[in-house]
Amino acid sequence: MITVPATVDGNISHNYFQTTIGFDSASKVYSQLIGNMLTDSASAIKYWYFIRLMGHSPSHLALECALKTSPNMVIISEEVQDRNENLSDIVNNLCDLIVKRAENNANYGCILIPEGLLMKISSFKTLISEMNKLFASAENQAAIRARFGDENEVRQMLTPWSFALYSSLPDFFKKLLVAHREVYGTLKFAQIDTEKLLAHLCDQELKRRKEAGTYKGNFAPVTHYFGYQGRSGHPSLFDCSLGSTCGFAAGAMVEAGLTGLAVAVRQVT
């Protein structure tokens, strides 16, 4: 067996791997789309774009795209975890930015959100883990879904702190957590609209600030998920060259009768 490191998320890490096939292509596809949104945002001057990007863990794609496009804010999952932030902390940080820009009559902007953000928030990680266990151990997932429609049933199935978090979520997001499950019970993160949750919570917080007189702007959120566009985009010239090099090296290893090895290409950064 000969292995070639390839992933658009850039989540294969080793001292001998400087990059993986696909990361450069995906980041450039996403960056072009984000750049289009930034141009539209500056032109229409009335929308806040909440854009979720692929990359369960770590937030390499979100960071790389931020470096290429300079959005108003990028959330890095690992920083959220390191600072032990909860969902309200993230929402307050976003609203502080929106309020500050509104003071300069800039009621528009762009925020990048990594796909795996919720799993880096300790309370959400616990909730998702408990729900995963429930669905994984169930003989009939439909029966578990039905139980989540009754608040008293949910209270019995979850620990008190997880139930409190679940109850605080908007109805549309509760349905997402229950409905989008793999065959073996785990959550389908690609189907969880974290960007819509953040936009919804920011809208609520900004309404409270407007009533308190600390915010006078207008907030019109627009949400996007850039996921499979990166997987299906044409490869960049860099990835074409990297792929050819890895393929040649893998072929040479196979021809030499080697096995249990991975191809590593150096001097690419």
Residue, then its C-alpha position, 0 to 999 in steps of 0.5 A: m500500500i502506497t499513500v498519497p496525502a490528498t484532502v481539500d481541508g488540509n487536515i493531514s498533519h505530519n512533519y514530512f507533509q508540507t501540504t496536501i493535494g486539493f487544499d490550494s485548489a479549494s482555497k482559491v475556489y472559495s476565495q473567489l466566491i468570497g471575493n465576489m460576496l465582498t464586492d457585492s457587499a461593498s456595492a449594495i452597502k446593506y447586507w452582512y454576509f455570513i459564510r460557512l466554509m468546509g473544514h471540520s477540524p482544523s480551521h485551515l480553509a477559513l484561515e487561508c481564505a481570510l488571508k486571501t480576501s480580508p473579510n471583516m472577521v473570521i472565526i477560528s475554531e481553535e481560538v474559540q476553544d483556547r479562549n473557552e468561549n461559548l455561543s453567546d461570547i461569539v455572538n457578542n463579538l460579532c455584534d460588537l463588530i457590527v455596531k462599530r461599523a454601523e457607527n461609521n454608517a457601514n451597515y454591511g460586511c462579511i464574516l467567515i465561519p468554519e464548519g467545525l465551529l460548534m464542536k470546539i464549543s465545550s457545551f455544544k460538544t457535550l450536547i452533540s456527543e449525548m445526541n450522537k450516543l442516543f441515535a447510535s444506540a437506537e434500533n429505530q432513529a425515527a422513534i428517537r426523532a419523535r421523542f425529540g418533539d416532546e420537551n418532557e421526553v428531551r428532558q429525560m434523555l439529556t443531562p440538565w446542562s445539555f437540555a438547557l442549551y438545546s431548549s435555548l436554540p431556535d426551532f429551526f436549528k433543533k430540527l437540524l440537529v435531530a434530522h441530519r444523521e448518518v446511518y450510524g447515528t452521528l451528526k452530519f456537520a455539512q448539513i448543520d447551518t451554523e451560519k444561519l444560527l449565528a445570523h439569527l442570534c446576532d439579529q436578536e442581540l442587535k434588536r436588544r441593543k437597539e431597544a437599549g439605545t446602543y445600536k442605531g444601524n440596520f442589519a440584513p444578514v445573508t447566509h451562504y455555505f461554500g462546501y462542495q464547490g471546492r471539491s468539484g472545482h478545477p485543480s490549480l496549476f500548483d495542485c496539478s504539479l503536486g499531483s503529478t509529482c506525487g503520482f510519479a513518486a507513488g508509481a516508482m515506489v510500487e515498481a520497486g515493490l515497496t509498501g506501507l509508505a506515504v509520498a512526501v514532497r518537499q520544498v513546496t512552501 
